[in-house]
Amino acid sequence: MAPSDPDLLPLVAAHTERFVATTRSLDDVDAPSLCEGWTRGHVASHVARNADGLERLVRATVDGTRDTMYASREARDADIEAGARRSPADLADDVEVTAAALAEALPRLGPEHADHPLERTPGDVRGRAADIPTMRLRELTWHHVDLDAGFGFADLEPEVVSLFLDEEVERLRGLDDAPDVTLRSTEGDEWTVGVGTTSVTGDRSALLGWLARGITDGVSGDPLPGSRRGGERRGVHRRGDTGRPQRRARPRPAHRPQDGRLRHAQQRLPPHLHGHRRAADGRRGR
């Protein structure tokens, strides 16, 4: 499934409904999310503001408005903070209304717009217009997991899991300090990164959870890179747009998570794989 595949739009619509329903059902928006430092309210507020930003990118691409996704990193953070303490109903309404505006805009993107560069903040050009539907689908699904309200990667459609899993593997392979790991799914898939020194096994959705969020439930390895340590909370990662996980009591992440494929511009190793890389380097005598 290509990033510009029109079949992504029904998936975006379906996962918008699911995210909105979960947000509306929350009993405590001030409870911690799986994004470190963010409550569930912050996550929902962010997903709404993400829709606003992506709609601006569509206008910039199609109409030549020169809008950026966000005016600045600081403005983005301030907007999220300003909306984080609303009621579940108000948060859900915000996500629903902004998602509807984006849904109306997305079909305007045609093949002729595919390679149009995206400007995240003024002067910060990353990604291309063909990636916008995938970016939105990732925001909805990964941040749905981050709400920590019963939705997990196992609840994704098989084609969505495959889309993001293949993307994550390819991203790892493109890193300058790529880990040496072989991923094996219980469905029979195998992906090798580097020389494949360490084997990590799980079903496809569990492997995606480990790659995307450092969640170790359902995966095994000997050793398992990024395995849980005492006092750490499963799957906690740095707040922000969907991207690499950062778990508590770990060093600062190798890069700041960005919206969707925008994070691909920063080619460094995910934090939960750093220890494995050092161990593998030692075995090779580097």
N, C-alpha and C positions, 0 to 999 in steps of 0.2 A: 504493500500500500504506500504510494508516494505521498509526500507531505501535501501536495496540492490536489490529491484525489477527492472528487466531490463527495464520495461516500463518507468523508470525515464530517461533513456538515450535519447529517442526521445524528452522528455520534455526539457531536458537540451539543446538539439540542437535547438529546436524551440525558447526557450527563449534567447539563444545566438543570434539568428538572430534578435529578437525583440530588444534586448539591443543594438546591433550594429547599427541597423537602427535608433533608437532614438539618439544614440550618434552622428552618422553621420549628423543628421538633426539639431543638436544644433546650435543656432545662437550666443551663448555666453557661452563658457566653463568656463569663470571666474565668472559667476553668482553663487550665493550661492546655495548649495544643501540643502537637509534636514538633512545632517550630520553637526553638529555644527563645524565651523572652516574649513570645506572643501568646495571647489567649485565643480561644476559638473566635472571639469577636474580631481580633486582628486578622485572622485568616480570612474570615468572610468579607471583611471590609476590603482587604487586599484583592480578593477575587473580583469584587465589584469594580475597583479602581483599575484592575488589569483590563477589564472589558472596555472601560473608557479609553485606556491607552491604546489598545489594539484598534479600536474604532478610529482613533486619530491617525494611526498608521495606514489604515485603509484609505482614509481621505487624502493623506499625503501621497499615497501611491497612485490613486485613480484621478484625483482632482488637482494634484500638484500644489497642495496647500502649504507644504513645507512644515507641517506640524511634526512634533516629536512625540514619542510615547509619553514621556514625562518631561516637565519643565526642568527638573533637576532631581537628583537623588534625594535631596533634602525635602523638596516639595512632595515627592512621592511618599516618603515616610510620614510627613506631617498629615497628608490626606488620609492615610491608613489609620493613623493614631486618632484622628478626629472622629472617625466613624466606628471605632472599635467597641464603644461602650453602649451601643444602642440595643434595643430589645431584639430577641430572635426574629420577631415578625418584621421589624424595620430592616434588619440586616438582610433577611430573605427577600424582602421587597426590593431592596437596592440591587442585590445580585440579579433578580429577575428582570427588573427594568433595564439595567445596563446591558445585560445579556441579550435582551430583545433588540436593543438598538444595534448591537454588534451583529446579531444574526441577520438583520436587515441589510447590513453593510457588506458582509462577507461574500455574498454572491456577485458583487460588483467586481471582484478580482477575477481577471481572465488570464489566459496563457501569456498574453502580451505583458502582463505585469510581473511575471514570475521572478525575474531577476532584479526587480527594483530594490535598492538597498533600504534598510530600515534604520532610522535614527532613534536610538533609545532616549538619549538626552542630547541637547545641542552639541554637535561635533563628535558624538559617540556613535559611529555607524557600525551596526552589527546585524547580521542576518539578512534575509531577503523575503519579499512579500509572499512567495509561495509557501513559506513556512508558517504563516499566521494561523491557519486552521489547526495545525499540529500544536503550535504554541498554546492555543486556547484549550485544546483538549487536554494537554498536559496539566495546565493550571487547574482545570476543573477536577481531574481525576487524582492527581498527586495531593492537591490541597484538601480534597475530600478525605483522603487517608489522614492528613494532618489534623483534621477536626477531632480525631480520636473518639469517634462516636459510633463505631461499629462497622464502618466501611473500610475494606482493605483491598489490596491489589488482587486478591483472589476473586473479588467481585467484578473485576473488569472483564469485558468480552475477550475471547481468545485472540481476536485479530488486533485488539488494542494492546494486549500484553505483548504480542509478537512485534508490533510496530515499535514500542518503546524498548523492548528488550534488545532487538537488533540494533536500534539506535545507540543504546548505552554501550553495547559491546564495541560497535564501531568507534564510538567516542574514546573508549579506553585504548583501543588499538592505535589511535592517532596521537596519544600522549607521548611527549618526549621521555617521560619516566614511567612508561606503561608497566603495570604489574605483570609478573609471570604467573598466569593462572589459567586453568582449563575449567570452563563452566560446563556442567553436564546436567541436562534436565531429565526428570523421570519420564518425560514423554519421548525421549530418545534423541534430543538435540545435543550438539557439542560445539562449543566455541573455544578457540584457543587464543589467548592474548600473550604476547611475548613468546617465551619458550614453554609456557604452560606448566611450570614447576609444581604448583599447588592445585589440587582438584577441589572444586566447590560444587556440591550437588544439591538439587532441590527441584521442585516443579517450577514451571516457567514463571508463575506469578511470584513464588518465593524468591527466585533468583532476581526478578525485577525489584522486589522490595529491598533486597540486600544491596543491589547496585544503586538504586535510586535514593534510598533512605537509610541504608545501613541496618535495616531490620534483619535480625538473624533467625527469627522464627521460621522453621521449615527448611533451613539450609544447613549443610554440614560440610566439614572439611578437616583435613589433618595436616597442618592446623587450619583453622578457619580465620582468614584475615578479617580483622575488625570484630572479633568475637566479643561478647559482652563482658565487661568487668564489673566487679562489685561496686554498687553505688551509682551506676550509670542507668539511665532510663532508656528502655528499648526504643530505638528509632528516632531519638531526639536529634534535630539538626538545626543549623543556623537559620534564623528567620529570613524571609525574603521570597523572591520568586523561585519557582521550582528549579532545582539544581542539585548539586552534590550535597550529601548529608554532612552534618558536623555533630558529633555526639558529645555529651557533657564530659568535662574534665579532659578534653583533648585540646591540642594546640589549635590556634586559629586556622580556619579552613584555607586550603590552597587558593581558593578564589571566592569572591562574593557571588552567591547564586544570582542568576539573572533570569529574565523572562524567557521561558522556552529555549529555543535553539540559540538565543543570544549568549547563553553560557558557553557554547561551543567555541567561542572566540578565545577563551582563556584555557589553554591546553596544559593543564597541570593535573597531578594525581589526586584523586579523591582522598580526603583525610583518612577514611577508615581502611585504606589500603597502604598507607605509608609504612606501617610496621612490617607488612609482608614484603614490600620492596626492599627494605633494609636487610631483612633476613635472607632474601634471595641473592642480593648483591654479595653478602658475606659468603654464601655457599659457592659463588663463582669466583671468589677471591678478588673482587673489585675494590 
